[in-house]
Amino acid sequence: MEFCMSTIDPDLPLNSELPLEADQIADLIAMIRESADKLHADRIDRGDLKILSRTIRELRYAFKVFANYRGRRKVTVFGSARTLPDAPAYKQAMDLGRAMAAHDWLVVTGAASGIMEAGHRGAGRDHSMGLNIMLPFEQSANEIIRGDEKLVNMKYFFTRKLMFVKECDAVVCLPGGFGTLDEGLEVLTLLQTGKRDVVPVVLLDEPGGTYWKDFHRFVDKHLLGGAMISPVDFSLYKVFNNVEQTVDEIMHFYRTFHSMRFVRKQLVFRLLRPLPESDLAKINEDFADLLNKGEFVQRDAFKEEVDEYRLTGMPRLAFHFNRRNYGRLRQLIDAINAAEPPAIEEPPVTPL
């Protein structure tokens, strides 16, 4: 099988989908309306209805805003709103934002002060998106993103966290308080359980700092030591203390791997280039434990992927994933990215 590598654009969006047909949209809207009608029959409390109504309105608007940027890679940056501008972590967040913007990534933060402001300040307004939480204290939008069309103000933390995780291609956590730990641990939970596609996660300490190193020690001692997680779960995140390593980790994750999707009972990796046969054979040997049956197969796009028409020219790696060990799945992606690109044969020289 031959793949046309010259037509593959590494900046192709993850969700370049064809619009849903009118009848498909109508069916989904009808389901929402049916659920709403049942709320009245169920005699749901007014307070619960207010929560549901606000949730739908928040998500509708957030989906509308982010839909305009689905063709752009995004890194979600978490960290304390109380970090001062002269703190090393603030400078790191600025450097991180600047470096990711240089790769034309969007930097998504909680839009407030501290680490969030620093990430936006480094990235600049054009490369910043914000998901601000409305609180009675310390949480007005920072001056970089304030008034921008890429800013969404939200009342509920759970809708905000959904957007943080749903829309990102990488996550970086700097030191922070309860909110940062909540957000970071939710990401790891979703990755470990397969509720979100695998993305690179970096826990970024300031130079000489031990915030995330101490967290890692806690996880190792109590979670792994208590048999509450598996050793392979450590593959779901990396702990670094400099921005260069962080950016390299994120960019290397998308060196060959592009995105993933389930098609019927198979997991499909979309790749930027085909794997050499020797690397494919090594993957079949080293990662057979991920399979329910069969083997890893390189192929072209499935017909069910026609809705993502801009990705159809990419080679696929398809396999029957057991849906259990997502840490190993991350290791598979690392192996794919470590594979050398196939050699391009030089055309024969015609003698004069």
Secondary structure as UniProt FT lines:
FT   HELIX           5..7
FT   TURN            10..11
FT   TURN            14..15
FT   HELIX           22..41
FT   TURN            42..43
FT   HELIX           46..67
FT   TURN            68..71
FT   STRAND          74..78
FT   TURN            81..82
FT   TURN            85..86
FT   HELIX           88..102
FT   TURN            103..104
FT   STRAND          106..109
FT   HELIX           115..123
FT   HELIX           125..127
FT   STRAND          128..133
FT   TURN            143..147
FT   TURN            149..150
FT   STRAND          151..154
FT   HELIX           157..166
FT   STRAND          170..173
FT   HELIX           178..193
FT   STRAND          201..204
FT   TURN            207..208
FT   HELIX           211..218
FT   HELIX           219..224
FT   TURN            225..227
FT   HELIX           231..236
FT   STRAND          238..240
FT   HELIX           243..253
FT   STRAND          257..263
FT   TURN            264..265
FT   STRAND          266..271
FT   HELIX           277..286
FT   HELIX           288..290
FT   STRAND          291..299
FT   HELIX           303..307
FT   HELIX           309..311
FT   TURN            312..313
FT   STRAND          316..321
FT   HELIX           326..338
//
